Amino acid sequence: SEREMAKLRARNEALDAKVLKLKTDLHDREEKAKVHADTLAELRVAREDLA
């Protein structure tokens, strides 16, 4: 029925929005992990220079 189709469309839009948010969150976490790894690498080099 038309009503069911409208409900399904709305649910689909909500799920699309959720997927987009999760993709954005994942990208942010990956960026933070990269920055963290780069910082650790710099700290290791600095520690070796001080030793």
CHARMM-style PDB file with segment names, atoms N, HN, CA, C and O in Angstrom:
ATOM      1  N   SER     1       0.835  -1.200   0.000  1.00  0.00      PROA
ATOM      2  CA  SER     1       0.000   0.000   0.000  1.00  0.00      PROA
ATOM      3  C   SER     1       0.872   1.253   0.000  1.00  0.00      PROA
ATOM      4  O   SER     1       2.064   1.201   0.303  1.00  0.00      PROA
ATOM      5  N   GLU     2       0.266   2.350  -0.338  1.00  0.00      PROA
ATOM      6  HN  GLU     2      -0.702   2.393  -0.584  1.00  0.00      PROA
ATOM      7  CA  GLU     2       0.998   3.620  -0.393  1.00  0.00      PROA
ATOM      8  C   GLU     2       1.553   4.005   0.979  1.00  0.00      PROA
ATOM      9  O   GLU     2       2.660   4.534   1.085  1.00  0.00      PROA
ATOM     10  N   ARG     3       0.781   3.737   2.016  1.00  0.00      PROA
ATOM     11  HN  ARG     3      -0.118   3.308   1.930  1.00  0.00      PROA
ATOM     12  CA  ARG     3       1.214   4.067   3.383  1.00  0.00      PROA
ATOM     13  C   ARG     3       2.446   3.245   3.770  1.00  0.00      PROA
ATOM     14  O   ARG     3       3.397   3.770   4.349  1.00  0.00      PROA
ATOM     15  N   GLU     4       2.415   1.954   3.445  1.00  0.00      PROA
ATOM     16  HN  GLU     4       1.642   1.528   2.975  1.00  0.00      PROA
ATOM     17  CA  GLU     4       3.564   1.100   3.760  1.00  0.00      PROA
ATOM     18  C   GLU     4       4.803   1.541   2.988  1.00  0.00      PROA
ATOM     19  O   GLU     4       5.911   1.540   3.524  1.00  0.00      PROA
ATOM     20  N   MET     5       4.607   1.917   1.725  1.00  0.00      PROA
ATOM     21  HN  MET     5       3.707   1.917   1.290  1.00  0.00      PROA
ATOM     22  CA  MET     5       5.737   2.398   0.922  1.00  0.00      PROA
ATOM     23  C   MET     5       6.340   3.661   1.536  1.00  0.00      PROA
ATOM     24  O   MET     5       7.561   3.814   1.579  1.00  0.00      PROA
ATOM     25  N   ALA     6       5.488   4.556   2.006  1.00  0.00      PROA
ATOM     26  HN  ALA     6       4.497   4.432   1.971  1.00  0.00      PROA
ATOM     27  CA  ALA     6       5.971   5.790   2.631  1.00  0.00      PROA
ATOM     28  C   ALA     6       6.764   5.470   3.893  1.00  0.00      PROA
ATOM     29  O   ALA     6       7.806   6.076   4.147  1.00  0.00      PROA
ATOM     30  N   LYS     7       6.270   4.517   4.683  1.00  0.00      PROA
ATOM     31  HN  LYS     7       5.424   4.025   4.476  1.00  0.00      PROA
ATOM     32  CA  LYS     7       6.981   4.121   5.906  1.00  0.00      PROA
ATOM     33  C   LYS     7       8.334   3.509   5.558  1.00  0.00      PROA
ATOM     34  O   LYS     7       9.337   3.786   6.215  1.00  0.00      PROA
ATOM     35  N   LEU     8       8.355   2.673   4.519  1.00  0.00      PROA
ATOM     36  HN  LEU     8       7.541   2.447   3.985  1.00  0.00      PROA
ATOM     37  CA  LEU     8       9.611   2.049   4.115  1.00  0.00      PROA
ATOM     38  C   LEU     8      10.605   3.083   3.579  1.00  0.00      PROA
ATOM     39  O   LEU     8      11.805   3.000   3.837  1.00  0.00      PROA
ATOM     40  N   ARG     9      10.081   4.063   2.826  1.00  0.00      PROA
ATOM     41  HN  ARG     9       9.106   4.131   2.616  1.00  0.00      PROA
ATOM     42  CA  ARG     9      10.956   5.123   2.327  1.00  0.00      PROA
ATOM     43  C   ARG     9      11.567   5.901   3.486  1.00  0.00      PROA
ATOM     44  O   ARG     9      12.759   6.209   3.478  1.00  0.00      PROA
ATOM     45  N   ALA    10      10.752   6.213   4.471  1.00  0.00      PROA
ATOM     46  HN  ALA    10       9.784   5.963   4.478  1.00  0.00      PROA
ATOM     47  CA  ALA    10      11.236   6.961   5.636  1.00  0.00      PROA
ATOM     48  C   ALA    10      12.282   6.149   6.395  1.00  0.00      PROA
ATOM     49  O   ALA    10      13.304   6.686   6.823  1.00  0.00      PROA
ATOM     50  N   ARG    11      12.020   4.854   6.557  1.00  0.00      PROA
ATOM     51  HN  ARG    11      11.190   4.418   6.210  1.00  0.00      PROA
ATOM     52  CA  ARG    11      12.991   3.992   7.246  1.00  0.00      PROA
ATOM     53  C   ARG    11      14.298   3.911   6.456  1.00  0.00      PROA
ATOM     54  O   ARG    11      15.387   3.941   7.030  1.00  0.00      PROA
ATOM     55  N   ASN    12      14.173   3.809   5.144  1.00  0.00      PROA
ATOM     56  HN  ASN    12      13.289   3.784   4.678  1.00  0.00      PROA
ATOM     57  CA  ASN    12      15.352   3.745   4.291  1.00  0.00      PROA
ATOM     58  C   ASN    12      16.187   5.021   4.417  1.00  0.00      PROA
ATOM     59  O   ASN    12      17.413   4.962   4.503  1.00  0.00      PROA
ATOM     60  N   GLU    13      15.518   6.167   4.427  1.00  0.00      PROA
ATOM     61  HN  GLU    13      14.521   6.215   4.357  1.00  0.00      PROA
ATOM     62  CA  GLU    13      16.227   7.436   4.588  1.00  0.00      PROA
ATOM     63  C   GLU    13      16.928   7.503   5.940  1.00  0.00      PROA
ATOM     64  O   GLU    13      18.060   7.977   6.035  1.00  0.00      PROA
ATOM     65  N   ALA    14      16.256   7.028   6.980  1.00  0.00      PROA
ATOM     66  HN  ALA    14      15.336   6.643   6.902  1.00  0.00      PROA
ATOM     67  CA  ALA    14      16.859   7.032   8.316  1.00  0.00      PROA
ATOM     68  C   ALA    14      18.086   6.128   8.347  1.00  0.00      PROA
ATOM     69  O   ALA    14      19.106   6.479   8.941  1.00  0.00      PROA
ATOM     70  N   LEU    15      17.988   4.968   7.709  1.00  0.00      PROA
ATOM     71  HN  LEU    15      17.160   4.683   7.227  1.00  0.00      PROA
ATOM     72  CA  LEU    15      19.125   4.050   7.679  1.00  0.00      PROA
ATOM     73  C   LEU    15      20.276   4.622   6.854  1.00  0.00      PROA
ATOM     74  O   LEU    15      21.442   4.464   7.217  1.00  0.00      PROA
ATOM     75  N   ASP    16      19.952   5.282   5.749  1.00  0.00      PROA
ATOM     76  HN  ASP    16      19.005   5.411   5.453  1.00  0.00      PROA
ATOM     77  CA  ASP    16      20.990   5.935   4.947  1.00  0.00      PROA
ATOM     78  C   ASP    16      21.726   6.985   5.773  1.00  0.00      PROA
ATOM     79  O   ASP    16      22.949   7.096   5.702  1.00  0.00      PROA
ATOM     80  N   ALA    17      20.975   7.752   6.554  1.00  0.00      PROA
ATOM     81  HN  ALA    17      19.981   7.662   6.612  1.00  0.00      PROA
ATOM     82  CA  ALA    17      21.587   8.776   7.401  1.00  0.00      PROA
ATOM     83  C   ALA    17      22.487   8.130   8.451  1.00  0.00      PROA
ATOM     84  O   ALA    17      23.571   8.636   8.743  1.00  0.00      PROA
ATOM     85  N   LYS    18      22.035   7.011   9.016  1.00  0.00      PROA
ATOM     86  HN  LYS    18      21.155   6.599   8.779  1.00  0.00      PROA
ATOM     87  CA  LYS    18      22.831   6.312  10.025  1.00  0.00      PROA
ATOM     88  C   LYS    18      24.126   5.765   9.417  1.00  0.00      PROA
ATOM     89  O   LYS    18      25.191   5.856  10.029  1.00  0.00      PROA
ATOM     90  N   VAL    19      24.030   5.202   8.221  1.00  0.00      PROA
ATOM     91  HN  VAL    19      23.165   5.128   7.725  1.00  0.00      PROA
ATOM     92  CA  VAL    19      25.219   4.688   7.534  1.00  0.00      PROA
ATOM     93  C   VAL    19      26.212   5.821   7.284  1.00  0.00      PROA
ATOM     94  O   VAL    19      27.413   5.660   7.505  1.00  0.00      PROA
ATOM     95  N   LEU    20      25.710   6.963   6.824  1.00  0.00      PROA
ATOM     96  HN  LEU    20      24.735   7.094   6.645  1.00  0.00      PROA
ATOM     97  CA  LEU    20      26.584   8.104   6.571  1.00  0.00      PROA
ATOM     98  C   LEU    20      27.285   8.549   7.852  1.00  0.00      PROA
ATOM     99  O   LEU    20      28.481   8.837   7.840  1.00  0.00      PROA
ATOM    100  N   LYS    21      26.544   8.603   8.952  1.00  0.00      PROA
ATOM    101  HN  LYS    21      25.572   8.369   8.962  1.00  0.00      PROA
ATOM    102  CA  LYS    21      27.142   8.999  10.234  1.00  0.00      PROA
ATOM    103  C   LYS    21      28.214   8.001  10.664  1.00  0.00      PROA
ATOM    104  O   LYS    21      29.282   8.398  11.130  1.00  0.00      PROA
ATOM    105  N   LEU    22      27.931   6.705  10.507  1.00  0.00      PROA
ATOM    106  HN  LEU    22      27.064   6.382  10.129  1.00  0.00      PROA
ATOM    107  CA  LEU    22      28.906   5.691  10.898  1.00  0.00      PROA
ATOM    108  C   LEU    22      30.161   5.763  10.034  1.00  0.00      PROA
ATOM    109  O   LEU    22      31.273   5.593  10.535  1.00  0.00      PROA
ATOM    110  N   LYS    23      29.988   6.014   8.744  1.00  0.00      PROA
ATOM    111  HN  LYS    23      29.085   6.152   8.337  1.00  0.00      PROA
ATOM    112  CA  LYS    23      31.151   6.159   7.861  1.00  0.00      PROA
ATOM    113  C   LYS    23      31.994   7.357   8.284  1.00  0.00      PROA
ATOM    114  O   LYS    23      33.223   7.289   8.294  1.00  0.00      PROA
ATOM    115  N   THR    24      31.322   8.457   8.632  1.00  0.00      PROA
ATOM    116  HN  THR    24      30.324   8.512   8.624  1.00  0.00      PROA
ATOM    117  CA  THR    24      32.033   9.655   9.080  1.00  0.00      PROA
ATOM    118  C   THR    24      32.772   9.383  10.387  1.00  0.00      PROA
ATOM    119  O   THR    24      33.929   9.773  10.545  1.00  0.00      PROA
ATOM    120  N   ASP    25      32.100   8.711  11.323  1.00  0.00      PROA
ATOM    121  HN  ASP    25      31.160   8.394  11.194  1.00  0.00      PROA
ATOM    122  CA  ASP    25      32.731   8.366  12.598  1.00  0.00      PROA
ATOM    123  C   ASP    25      33.945   7.471  12.380  1.00  0.00      PROA
ATOM    124  O   ASP    25      34.983   7.664  13.014  1.00  0.00      PROA
ATOM    125  N   LEU    26      33.819   6.493  11.484  1.00  0.00      PROA
ATOM    126  HN  LEU    26      32.977   6.337  10.969  1.00  0.00      PROA
ATOM    127  CA  LEU    26      34.931   5.592  11.191  1.00  0.00      PROA
ATOM    128  C   LEU    26      36.105   6.366  10.615  1.00  0.00      PROA
ATOM    129  O   LEU    26      37.251   6.152  11.008  1.00  0.00      PROA
ATOM    130  N   HSD    27      35.819   7.259   9.692  1.00  0.00      PROA
ATOM    131  HN  HSD    27      34.887   7.433   9.373  1.00  0.00      PROA
ATOM    132  CA  HSD    27      36.884   8.066   9.089  1.00  0.00      PROA
ATOM    133  C   HSD    27      37.592   8.902  10.161  1.00  0.00      PROA
ATOM    134  O   HSD    27      38.819   8.994  10.170  1.00  0.00      PROA
ATOM    135  N   ASP    28      36.816   9.509  11.061  1.00  0.00      PROA
ATOM    136  HN  ASP    28      35.819   9.434  11.053  1.00  0.00      PROA
ATOM    137  CA  ASP    28      37.402  10.304  12.141  1.00  0.00      PROA
ATOM    138  C   ASP    28      38.304   9.449  13.021  1.00  0.00      PROA
ATOM    139  O   ASP    28      39.404   9.868  13.381  1.00  0.00      PROA
ATOM    140  N   ARG    29      37.837   8.243  13.368  1.00  0.00      PROA
ATOM    141  HN  ARG    29      36.944   7.903  13.075  1.00  0.00      PROA
ATOM    142  CA  ARG    29      38.647   7.356  14.205  1.00  0.00      PROA
ATOM    143  C   ARG    29      39.930   6.939  13.504  1.00  0.00      PROA
ATOM    144  O   ARG    29      40.991   6.870  14.125  1.00  0.00      PROA
ATOM    145  N   GLU    30      39.830   6.662  12.207  1.00  0.00      PROA
ATOM    146  HN  GLU    30      38.969   6.719  11.703  1.00  0.00      PROA
ATOM    147  CA  GLU    30      41.022   6.283  11.450  1.00  0.00      PROA
ATOM    148  C   GLU    30      42.027   7.426  11.420  1.00  0.00      PROA
ATOM    149  O   GLU    30      43.230   7.203  11.556  1.00  0.00      PROA
ATOM    150  N   GLU    31      41.533   8.657  11.241  1.00  0.00      PROA
ATOM    151  HN  GLU    31      40.556   8.838  11.131  1.00  0.00      PROA
ATOM    152  CA  GLU    31      42.416   9.824  11.246  1.00  0.00      PROA
ATOM    153  C   GLU    31      43.086   9.992  12.611  1.00  0.00      PROA
ATOM    154  O   GLU    31      44.287  10.248  12.690  1.00  0.00      PROA
ATOM    155  N   LYS    32      42.299   9.845  13.689  1.00  0.00      PROA
ATOM    156  HN  LYS    32      41.323   9.636  13.625  1.00  0.00      PROA
ATOM    157  CA  LYS    32      42.863   9.978  15.033  1.00  0.00      PROA
ATOM    158  C   LYS    32      43.906   8.896  15.294  1.00  0.00      PROA
ATOM    159  O   LYS    32      44.939   9.163  15.907  1.00  0.00      PROA
ATOM    160  N   ALA    33      43.638   7.676  14.830  1.00  0.00      PROA
ATOM    161  HN  ALA    33      42.799   7.459  14.332  1.00  0.00      PROA
ATOM    162  CA  ALA    33      44.591   6.585  15.017  1.00  0.00      PROA
ATOM    163  C   ALA    33      45.893   6.878  14.272  1.00  0.00      PROA
ATOM    164  O   ALA    33      46.978   6.593  14.779  1.00  0.00      PROA
ATOM    165  N   LYS    34      45.785   7.438  13.085  1.00  0.00      PROA
ATOM    166  HN  LYS    34      44.904   7.669  12.673  1.00  0.00      PROA
ATOM    167  CA  LYS    34      46.983   7.780  12.308  1.00  0.00      PROA
ATOM    168  C   LYS    34      47.789   8.865  13.018  1.00  0.00      PROA
ATOM    169  O   LYS    34      49.012   8.766  13.126  1.00  0.00      PROA
ATOM    170  N   VAL    35      47.106   9.892  13.497  1.00  0.00      PROA
ATOM    171  HN  VAL    35      46.113   9.972  13.410  1.00  0.00      PROA
ATOM    172  CA  VAL    35      47.796  10.963  14.220  1.00  0.00      PROA
ATOM    173  C   VAL    35      48.482  10.389  15.458  1.00  0.00      PROA
ATOM    174  O   VAL    35      49.622  10.743  15.759  1.00  0.00      PROA
ATOM    175  N   HSD    36      47.791   9.509  16.170  1.00  0.00      PROA
ATOM    176  HN  HSD    36      46.865   9.221  15.925  1.00  0.00      PROA
ATOM    177  CA  HSD    36      48.349   8.885  17.368  1.00  0.00      PROA
ATOM    178  C   HSD    36      49.603   8.073  17.020  1.00  0.00      PROA
ATOM    179  O   HSD    36      50.620   8.173  17.706  1.00  0.00      PROA
ATOM    180  N   ALA    37      49.525   7.275  15.960  1.00  0.00      PROA
ATOM    181  HN  ALA    37      48.698   7.194  15.403  1.00  0.00      PROA
ATOM    182  CA  ALA    37      50.670   6.461  15.548  1.00  0.00      PROA
ATOM    183  C   ALA    37      51.844   7.352  15.150  1.00  0.00      PROA
ATOM    184  O   ALA    37      52.988   7.064  15.500  1.00  0.00      PROA
ATOM    185  N   ASP    38      51.567   8.426  14.424  1.00  0.00      PROA
ATOM    186  HN  ASP    38      50.637   8.660  14.139  1.00  0.00      PROA
ATOM    187  CA  ASP    38      52.633   9.350  14.026  1.00  0.00      PROA
ATOM    188  C   ASP    38      53.272  10.005  15.246  1.00  0.00      PROA
ATOM    189  O   ASP    38      54.491  10.169  15.299  1.00  0.00      PROA
ATOM    190  N   THR    39      52.454  10.378  16.220  1.00  0.00      PROA
ATOM    191  HN  THR    39      51.464  10.244  16.176  1.00  0.00      PROA
ATOM    192  CA  THR    39      52.969  10.998  17.440  1.00  0.00      PROA
ATOM    193  C   THR    39      53.852  10.022  18.211  1.00  0.00      PROA
ATOM    194  O   THR    39      54.916  10.399  18.702  1.00  0.00      PROA
ATOM    195  N   LEU    40      53.410   8.763  18.317  1.00  0.00      PROA
ATOM    196  HN  LEU    40      52.546   8.457  17.918  1.00  0.00      PROA
ATOM    197  CA  LEU    40      54.227   7.764  19.003  1.00  0.00      PROA
ATOM    198  C   LEU    40      55.564   7.569  18.300  1.00  0.00      PROA
ATOM    199  O   LEU    40      56.599   7.445  18.955  1.00  0.00      PROA
ATOM    200  N   ALA    41      55.549   7.542  16.985  1.00  0.00      PROA
ATOM    201  HN  ALA    41      54.709   7.643  16.453  1.00  0.00      PROA
ATOM    202  CA  ALA    41      56.793   7.381  16.231  1.00  0.00      PROA
ATOM    203  C   ALA    41      57.735   8.552  16.512  1.00  0.00      PROA
ATOM    204  O   ALA    41      58.935   8.351  16.701  1.00  0.00      PROA
ATOM    205  N   GLU    42      57.196   9.773  16.541  1.00  0.00      PROA
ATOM    206  HN  GLU    42      56.221   9.936  16.388  1.00  0.00      PROA
ATOM    207  CA  GLU    42      58.017  10.943  16.843  1.00  0.00      PROA
ATOM    208  C   GLU    42      58.583  10.865  18.257  1.00  0.00      PROA
ATOM    209  O   GLU    42      59.738  11.221  18.487  1.00  0.00      PROA
ATOM    210  N   LEU    43      57.772  10.401  19.203  1.00  0.00      PROA
ATOM    211  HN  LEU    43      56.833  10.112  19.016  1.00  0.00      PROA
ATOM    212  CA  LEU    43      58.244  10.293  20.585  1.00  0.00      PROA
ATOM    213  C   LEU    43      59.353   9.254  20.718  1.00  0.00      PROA
ATOM    214  O   LEU    43      60.305   9.450  21.473  1.00  0.00      PROA
ATOM    215  N   ARG    44      59.228   8.153  19.985  1.00  0.00      PROA
ATOM    216  HN  ARG    44      58.455   7.995  19.371  1.00  0.00      PROA
ATOM    217  CA  ARG    44      60.286   7.136  20.024  1.00  0.00      PROA
ATOM    218  C   ARG    44      61.605   7.710  19.515  1.00  0.00      PROA
ATOM    219  O   ARG    44      62.659   7.481  20.107  1.00  0.00      PROA
ATOM    220  N   VAL    45      61.539   8.456  18.416  1.00  0.00      PROA
ATOM    221  HN  VAL    45      60.683   8.642  17.934  1.00  0.00      PROA
ATOM    222  CA  VAL    45      62.744   9.075  17.861  1.00  0.00      PROA
ATOM    223  C   VAL    45      63.325  10.069  18.864  1.00  0.00      PROA
ATOM    224  O   VAL    45      64.537  10.095  19.080  1.00  0.00      PROA
ATOM    225  N   ALA    46      62.477  10.879  19.472  1.00  0.00      PROA
ATOM    226  HN  ALA    46      61.493  10.858  19.297  1.00  0.00      PROA
ATOM    227  CA  ALA    46      62.949  11.869  20.441  1.00  0.00      PROA
ATOM    228  C   ALA    46      63.587  11.176  21.641  1.00  0.00      PROA
ATOM    229  O   ALA    46      64.608  11.634  22.152  1.00  0.00      PROA
ATOM    230  N   ARG    47      62.989  10.077  22.090  1.00  0.00      PROA
ATOM    231  HN  ARG    47      62.159   9.705  21.674  1.00  0.00      PROA
ATOM    232  CA  ARG    47      63.532   9.337  23.229  1.00  0.00      PROA
ATOM    233  C   ARG    47      64.912   8.771  22.883  1.00  0.00      PROA
ATOM    234  O   ARG    47      65.829   8.807  23.704  1.00  0.00      PROA
ATOM    235  N   GLU    48      65.050   8.247  21.661  1.00  0.00      PROA
ATOM    236  HN  GLU    48      64.305   8.218  20.994  1.00  0.00      PROA
ATOM    237  CA  GLU    48      66.351   7.712  21.239  1.00  0.00      PROA
ATOM    238  C   GLU    48      67.391   8.822  21.176  1.00  0.00      PROA
ATOM    239  O   GLU    48      68.547   8.612  21.543  1.00  0.00      PROA
ATOM    240  N   ASP    49      66.987  10.000  20.713  1.00  0.00      PROA
ATOM    241  HN  ASP    49      66.048  10.170  20.415  1.00  0.00      PROA
ATOM    242  CA  ASP    49      67.917  11.126  20.636  1.00  0.00      PROA
ATOM    243  C   ASP    49      68.383  11.548  22.027  1.00  0.00      PROA
ATOM    244  O   ASP    49      69.519  11.992  22.192  1.00  0.00      PROA
ATOM    245  N   LEU    50      67.516  11.412  23.024  1.00  0.00      PROA
ATOM    246  HN  LEU    50      66.593  11.051  22.891  1.00  0.00      PROA
ATOM    247  CA  LEU    50      67.870  11.813  24.382  1.00  0.00      PROA
ATOM    248  C   LEU    50      68.728  10.764  25.087  1.00  0.00      PROA
ATOM    249  O   LEU    50      69.455  11.090  26.025  1.00  0.00      PROA
ATOM    250  N   ALA    51      68.650   9.522  24.648  1.00  0.00      PROA
ATOM    251  HN  ALA    51      68.059   9.257  23.885  1.00  0.00      PROA
ATOM    252  CA  ALA    51      69.359   8.431  25.330  1.00  0.00      PROA
ATOM    253  C   ALA    51      70.854   8.483  25.068  1.00  0.00      PROA
ATOM    254  OT1 ALA    51      71.598   7.638  25.567  1.00  0.00      PROA
TER     255      ALA     51
END
